[in-house]
């Protein structure tokens, strides 16, 4: 069953944008070295943050489903940027559990992580003009 989600973005001038998602507003900007004012994360960092946070939640879900206590889960995502896109991403997972348990949880997380599954099987993207909001 489809579940549409919508976020909105409003340009504030320069390279600043406010993105509204539900009750949350996230300021997005570019670093000063490329003309921004560094008042928020850049869009590509938000993409990496989406991968990292979704994968952590997927690992936590997999552990809970198996009624396992995992005292800590951390993920570091490194993207290799080769202008105008990331050519690769590496997800480094840290959990204080035996290797065989970690591998099972990682495999399960790979199956259910919405963000990485979206990136692995790119969605159709349509850009259309609408009346001014």
C-alpha positions in Angstrom: 0.0 0.0 0.0 1.4 3.4 -1.0 2.1 6.0 1.7 2.8 9.4 0.2 5.0 11.7 2.2 5.6 15.3 1.4 8.1 17.8 2.7 8.4 21.4 1.6 11.4 23.7 1.0 11.5 27.5 0.9 14.4 29.5 -0.3 15.6 32.2 2.2 18.2 33.8 -0.1 21.8 33.0 -0.7 22.1 29.2 -0.3 19.8 29.0 2.8 16.6 26.9 2.6 14.1 25.9 5.3 12.8 22.4 4.9 9.5 21.6 6.7 8.7 18.0 7.5 5.7 17.6 9.8 6.2 19.7 12.9 10.0 20.1 12.2 11.9 22.7 10.3 15.5 22.0 9.2 17.7 24.8 8.0 19.8 23.7 5.0 22.8 25.7 3.8 26.1 25.3 2.0 29.6 25.7 3.6 31.2 29.1 3.5 33.9 27.8 1.2 31.3 27.4 -1.6 29.4 30.6 -1.0 27.0 29.6 1.8 26.8 30.8 5.4 27.2 27.4 7.1 24.0 27.8 9.1 22.9 24.2 8.6 23.9 20.9 7.0 24.3 20.8 3.2 21.8 18.7 1.2 24.4 15.9 0.6 25.1 15.6 4.3 21.4 15.2 4.9 21.3 12.4 2.4 24.1 10.6 4.3 22.3 11.4 7.6 19.2 9.8 6.2 21.1 6.6 5.3 22.8 6.5 8.7 19.7 7.1 10.8 17.5 4.7 8.9 20.1 2.0 9.1 20.5 2.4 12.8 16.7 2.2 13.3 16.6 -0.9 11.0 19.3 -2.6 13.1 17.4 -1.7 16.3 14.2 -3.1 14.8 15.9 -6.3 13.7 17.3 -6.8 17.3 13.9 -6.1 18.9 12.2 -8.5 16.5 14.6 -11.2 17.7 14.1 -10.2 21.3 17.8 -9.3 21.6 19.3 -6.8 23.9 21.9 -4.7 22.0 23.4 -2.2 24.4 24.6 0.2 21.6 24.4 0.7 17.9 26.3 3.2 15.9 26.7 3.7 12.2 29.1 5.9 10.2 28.3 6.6 6.5 30.9 7.8 4.1 29.9 8.9 0.7 32.4 9.3 -2.2 31.3 12.4 -4.0 32.1 12.5 -7.7 30.2 15.6 -8.8 27.0 15.7 -9.4 26.4 12.5 -7.3 27.8 10.1 -4.8 29.5 7.2 -6.7 29.5 5.0 -3.6 28.6 4.9 0.1 30.0 2.8 2.8 28.0 2.0 6.0 30.3 1.1 8.9 28.3 -0.6 11.7 29.5 -0.8 15.3 27.6 -3.0 17.8 29.1 -4.8 20.9 27.7 -8.2 19.8 29.4 -11.4 18.5 30.2 -11.3 14.7 27.6 -13.9 13.8 24.9 -11.9 15.5 26.0 -8.7 14.0 26.0 -10.3 10.5 22.4 -11.5 11.0 21.2 -8.1 12.2 23.0 -6.3 9.3 21.4 -8.7 6.7 18.0 -8.1 8.2 18.5 -4.3 8.3 19.6 -4.3 4.7 16.2 -5.9 3.8 14.1 -3.4 5.7 16.0 0.0 5.5 13.7 2.3 3.5 16.5 4.7 2.6 19.1 2.3 1.4 16.5 0.3 -0.5 15.3 3.5 -2.2 18.9 4.3 -3.2 19.6 0.7 -4.4 16.4 0.8 -6.5 16.1 4.4 -7.6 12.5 5.7 -7.8 11.1 7.4 -10.9 11.6 11.2 -10.4 9.3 13.6 -12.1 9.9 17.4 -12.0 6.9 19.6 -12.8 6.1 23.2 -12.5 3.1 24.3 -10.4 1.6 27.7 -9.7 3.4 29.8 -7.2 2.8 28.8 -3.6 
